Structures are given as structure tokens and as C-alpha cells.
Amino acid sequence: MKKIIALSSIAFLSTVTFASTDMQAQIDELTAKIAKMEKTQKKLKKKVSNVNKLAAKDNIKWDVDFRTSVDQLTYDTADGKEYKNDALYANRLHLGMGYAPSDKILFRGQLSFNKAFGASYGQRGTGMGFDTFDWVVNENLTDDTVKLREGYWLYTDSIGDIGVTASVGRRPSTNGFLVNLRDDDKAKSPMGHVINMEFDGASASLKLDTYVPGMMFKICLGRGLTNASSWASQATAYAGAPTGGSDLPNYIEDPGNLDTVDMFGFIFKPYDDGQYSVVSTWYRGTNVPGLVATSMNAYYDGTTGTSMGNEPTAFEMKSAGDMDGMALSLKIDGIGDGINDFLDETIFFASYAMSVSHPDKDITRNITMIDTTGTNPNSSVTSTDVTMLGSADSETGTSYWVGVQMPNMTGGKFGLEYNHGDKYWKPFTFGEDTMIGSKLAARGSAVEAYWTQPLVDDVFSMQVRYTKIDYDYTGSDGFFGDGGTPYAIGSAEAIAMGAVESAEDIRLYFRYRY
């Protein structure tokens, strides 16, 4: 019996030993397979990650901003006339594009289409003024072509604790700081009180927010016009075509054309903690252009010497001189600290700006002096300086602008704004999004009220806006030559030219963004 038990024990132990050995082998094999699967999974994950990176970065991302608007426009002039358009319908399309091949470099672009309903360029008679000027070509109702509104690359990096950026291209230079509130957009590069127009250029910035919240300094360079002859224009000149041509080689500076217009300046943000922000800017525009009377008859009484007025006889677009601009703006995003939801979502801002003209003393024009009494039939010709904003001297203009944007019970925003400019105020805001001209350029007072309402999440919205401008002086929307001369509304000159005394724009739009 003991022998049988011993043999059974030996058999049991042998079975257990063999079973343990076999189980361990299976465990080892399974562990090896798991390790192999994990290795394979890592490879697959890496491949998928690379594919995702390629999918995300190796193509352009597009966004759409489509707006349909109707404006009712009213103008009252100094000579007692009224002009109206009860229903100006328009479509505006912005196609945005972006591409980021790495974390440090980014491309941004925007294509634009802006046209009145059913109208084409020739049918509507546009192009006779300055609506196709490069500074404002995408902000005005023109033809049915798609044009480049923005296109630039942006490089970002850091030097220690300081963030740095550099950018070159067609700049994001409309819908800037504070203007963006009314336009229901994110603020772009410039300060809207003094610059709101398209141009090509470059910028470089230093982000100093590790030292002071939101501190930033940016240098800005721009070119608004290039003086260069066209390609192969010599062929026209040599052929003796009626339209003439240039006798210069391709793209050479032409002394008979407008001088190159450059802009340079800076934007300095000393503080921005998300609730309180202060932004300042200064710039100079060189060789800025304007329509000037290159020849005029100056009538005077030969007996008394009393001036009887001037009559321009020829006009030409000329470089008028340089223009400085500066602004200091404050925005408060949320009144107080947790008082109530209404004040938390209320935005208040105030801005003060100046412009200073520097006429070019080297540009002259001829004035023919004519004796209107007939006692001296001989006329004399004198040469005088071309004036800038109607003055041969440097002139300073100022403007202030205040506004508030408040939430309403429907989930939308209600805004009120007021701005006032004096006699020689002249900013670069030609591209402001209004049909009646830039309200911020007004030499006078402007009031504005708007209600912006989301209809379908943040994709589809509407806005009702009312803008009223009362002018004290002419020349608000003129360029920098005689067209910018500030004649007082009510003066003989303003009445003779039928200058606009007040303008109103009531706008309703529906807007889709994705």
C-alpha cells in the first residue's frame, strides 16, 4: 500500500512539474506576442500620426464669410439738395485660407468679392472715381471679379522669455482694434481709429508679456504705391500711339508719375490683462497723393486789389507731402469685477488721435492773375506751392471716439458709438466698412447704433446698423491735396461745390460664417 502511495505521489509531482513547465512556456510565448504586438502598435501609431500631420499641414484650410446687405442712404448738401438710395443690395464674400507646415511658420490669405446686385463694373459706371484704388479695392462695390485682399506669411519664435514674430505680404490692415467690435470680427493688426485700408508691407514684433501682462511692441512697414514704368511701355511710345507711352525701360522709376508712397511706424501695447487694455501707435506716410489744381485763374479787382476768387482750370494727381498719425486707445472688457452678468459682458472704449501734415515745398503750380475790372488787361502768371489739405503750412488735426457694447436679452450685442474730428483731421481710414464714407474720418460728428444678433449658433447672424455723420468742414473723405481742403459747411465754397452736409446709412445684413 505504501508503495502504491509513493508511486502515485511521484506521478502527481511529475505531472505538476510538466504542467508548470508547459504553462510557463505558454506564458513566455504569450508575453513575447504581446511585446511584439505593442511594438507593432507603436509603429502603426507613429504612421497614423504622420498621416494625420500630413493631412493637417499639407493642405490649405478654408473658411467662408458671406454677407448679404441692404442699405438705405441719404445725403443732404450745403446747397439744399437731397440725394437718396432707398435700397442698395450687395453681396460680399471673403474666402479665408491658412496653411501651417510647421509650428513656427504660417500662411494666411483672403480672397474677396464685393458687388451690388445685378450690376457689373461697366454697367454701374464705377471706376470713374477712386473705388478701384488699391487701398480700398475690396471695400467698395466693384465688378464680379475675385481679388486678393490678404496674403502673408507669419513666422513666430522666441528668444528666451521674449516672443518674436516677423511677417511680409499683403497685410491684414482693415477691421483693426476697436473697429472690429462694430464689424463683429476679431481685431486685426492696425488701430482702427487711424488706419483702415489695404496695403502691402512687413511687420516684426516683440511679445513682452512675461514682464508686463499683454505688453507688445511691433514695427510696421508698408508700401501703398510703387513708382515704376509698365512692362514694354516703350513699344507704345516708339510706335507713336495716340495714348503715348513711356520711353523708359521696364519697371524703372518714372519722374512723370506719382512718387512711391511708403508708411512706417509702430504699435505699442503697454498693458493688456484681458479686461483692461491700452494700445498706442505712431506712423508716417510719405509722398501721400492728392488731386491738386495745377493751374487756376485767380480773379481780383485791379482798383482795390480785392480777391474775387479762384477758378481751377486743370487738375492732376500729385504727391502732396508727408502725413503723421498717432492714437492712444483704452478698452475695458467687463465693467467691474463680478457685479452682475450684464456688466461682465459690457465693453467700453475711448480713443484719442492726431494727424499732422507736412506739405512738400518742392512741388509748385501756376496761377494766372486776371484783372476783372478791365483797367489792366494784361494777366500775370505766378508759381506757388502745392498745398496739402488746403494749406502750405503744417497743420494738426485731432479726433476723439467713445463707444460701448452691451449684451441684450436675445443673446446678441447692442452698441453705441460717437466720434468727432476737427478742421484738419485726416486719418488713413478710406477702407472703413460704410457706404457713405468713413465715419472716423469725419471733420464733424458721427453717431452710430447697431444690434448684432446670432441666429444659428455662431454660424449665421444678422445686424441692423444706423450711422449718421454731420460735417463741419469739407474734405473728410478726400485724399491729401486740394480735395482735402477744409471749407466750412455753409461757406460760399462749400455751397458752390454742393458739399455733403450730412449723411445717413441704415443697414440690414445677414451673414454666414464657417
Secondary structure, DSSP 8 states (H G I E B T S, - for coil): -HHHHHHHHHHHHHHHHHHHHHHHHHHHHHHHHHHHHHHHHHHHHHHHHHHHHHHHHSS-EEEEEEEEEEEEEEEEETTS-EEEEEEEEEEEEEEEEEE-SSSSEEEEEEEEEEEETT--HHHHTTTSSSTTSTTTTTTS---S--EEEEEEEEEEEEETTEEEEEEEEE---SS-BTHHHHHTS---SSBTTTB-S--EEEEEEEE-TTTSTT-EEEEEEEEEE-----TTHHHHHHHT-TT----S-TT---TTS---EEEEEEEEEEEE-SSEEEEEEEEEEEEEEEEEEEEEEEEE-TTT--EEEEEEEEEEEEEEEEEEEEEEEEEEESSSSSS-HHHHT-EEEEEEEEEEEEE-TT-EEEEEEEETTSS----EEEEEE--BTTBSS--EEEEEEEEEEEE-TTS-EEEEEEEEE-TT---B-TT-S-SS--STT-SEEEEEEEEEEEEETTTEEEEEEEEEEEESBS-TTS-SSGGG---BTTSHHHHHHT-EEEEEEEEEEEEEE-
